[in-house]
Amino acid sequence: MAARLVRADGNGLMASLLDSEISALQQVRNIVHDADIRAFSESLRDSRRVLVLGRGHAASLSALIALRLNRSGYVAVDLGSHMHQMAEALAALSKDDVVWLLAFRKASPLIHEVRAIAANRGATTLALTDPRAARIDPLPDHQISVSRGRAGESQSLVVPMTIANAVILDLAAIDGGRSLRALGAFKTFRATCGLTKTLL
């Protein structure tokens, strides 16, 4: 935080944050390839169920991924928002399921424990991590590890969110219209069910 404030003092706060985000996003071009994205999206397409888990700053992205997958017609559970039912969700884990782990700064003991359970049950594991959190044991089946910013820069949430968005977009391109049909049906339901007026 102190280093970021020093950088911002010379260039202006907003300009400094924008420069940091742009720099972090630019390096993704050289690190993450279409084949990496496709490995994730194919695993999701072929799954029975997707369990998503992120702790700390990754928790907000975990919730967003589960929401978007559900709207795209996939059964997805954000484990972080169902901590009291995590044992039940993991007890039913099988080789037909996918566990998507997100770890920034470091992989928490819970991430390692869930990974071990997934390996024991034969479930496919995906991991989206910082380089500092890249060591998950056993190794995930597919992993994308990319920096969210250098020391003294903003630790971008835009970088992993962009990668997650790319995976979900690619999934829609390869799942034979499943995502598009589900999104269309959800849009129609939301427009006609009356819940919007009730919630307002």
N, C-alpha and C positions, 0 to 999 in steps of 0.2 A: 504494500500500500504506500509506504514512504517513497519508494523508487518511482511509483506511478505518479505520485503527487509532484515529485521533482521534475519529471518529464513534462507534466501538464503545465507547470509554472512557466516554462519558456514558450510553449506553443499554444497554450489555451487548452482548457479541459476537454471540450468537445472535439477539437481538432486532434488532440492527442489520442483520445479514445477511438476515433474513426481511423486514424492511421494505424493503430494497433490491430483493430479488427480486420482492416484491409490486408495488412501484412500477414496475419494469421491465415486468412482465407486464400491468399495468393499461393502460399506454400503447399496447400492441399493439392493443387494441380500436379505437383511433382511427386506426390507421395501416394495419393489414392487414385486407383485406376478403375476403369469400367469393370474389369474382371473382378475386382474386390467387391464392388457394389453388387454385381451379378451373383456372386457366391452367397451373399446375404439374402438377396431377393429370391433366389431359387430355393433356399432352405425354408424361407417363410411360406412360399407358395405351396410347398409339398408337406407342410405341417398340419397336424390335427389341431394343435393349440400352441399359442406363444405365451411364455411367461417372461415378462420384462422386469428387470431389477436395476435400479440405480440408487445410490445413497448420496447424501450431501447435495452438492450442486447438481448432480446427475439425476436427482429424483424428479425434478420438473420435466426433464426431457423424457424420462421413463414414462411418466403419466401421459405426455403428449403422444409418444409412439403407440402406446396401448390404445389411446382414443382413436388415433388415425387408422390403426389396423382394424379395430372393431367397426368403424364406419365403412371400411373397405371390404367388409364381409368376412373377416377372420376372427376367430375366437382368441382374444388377447386379454391377459390379466396383468395389471401393474401390481407386482408383488409388494412394492413399497407402500402402497395405499391399503394393502390388505395384510398387514403384518400379523394381525391376530388370527388370520386364516392361512398363513404361509405353509404350515405343516400339512394342512389338508390339500393345498394346491400341489405341493411337492410329492405327497404320498401317491398321487395319481399319475406322476410323471412317467412317460414311456418313451420308447425309441421313436415314436411318431410325433413327439413334441419338440419344440425349439425353446431354448432358454437364451434370452438376449440380455447380456450384462453390460452395464455402463459404469466405468470407473474413471474418475478424474482425481488427480493428485496422487492417490494411492488406492489400491483395492482393499476394501474393508474385509475383516474376517468373515463377515456374512457372505460377501461375494465369493470368497474361496470355498466356504461351506456349501453354498448352492451349486457352485461349479462341480464340486466333488460328488454331490448327489446326482447331478445331471449325468456325469460320466458313469456313475454306477448304474444308472437306469438306462443308459444308452441314448439319451436325448442329445440332439445336436445343440452345440453351444456356440453362440455368436458373441463377440466382445468388441465394444467400441471404447477405446481407452486413450488416455494421455500416455506418452512414452514412459513417464514415471510410474504409471499404474499397469504397465504392459505385462508384468510377470504374474500371470494367473496360472495356478497349478491345480490339475493338469491343464496343458495348453488347450485353449478353445479350438473348436473345429475350424472356425474362421475368425480372424481378428483384424480390425483396422485400428492402428495406433498412430495418432497424429497430434502434434503440438497445438495447444490452444493459445500460444503466445510465449514469447521469450521472457526471461526474468526482467521485471520492471515494466512489463506490458500488461494490459488487461488480459485476463485469462478467459478467452472468448467462449461463450456458450453458442455463438453463431456457427462456429466450426463444426462441432458434433451435430448440431441441429441440421445444418446443411447436408451433412453426410446421411443422416437419418431420412431426411426428405428425399434425397436421391434414391435411397434404397426403396422407399415406399412408392416413388414414382416409377422406378424400374419394375417393381412388382406389378404395378398396374399394366405395364407394357407386355408382361410375359404370362399373365394368368388367364388368358383367354376371355377377357371381358368381365371376370368375376368382380374386380374392384369397381369398375365403372358401373356395372349393374347395381351393386350394393350402394354406391354413392348416390346413384339416381333414385333408388328406392328410399333411401334415407332423406334425401332432399324433398321428395314428395310427401313423405310422412311428416316431416317437420313443418312443412307449409300448411298441412291440412289437419293436424291433430289438435290444435288449439292450446298446446302446452306453452307456446311462446307468450300468448296473452296472459295465461294464468300465472306464469313465472314473473312477468312484469308487474 
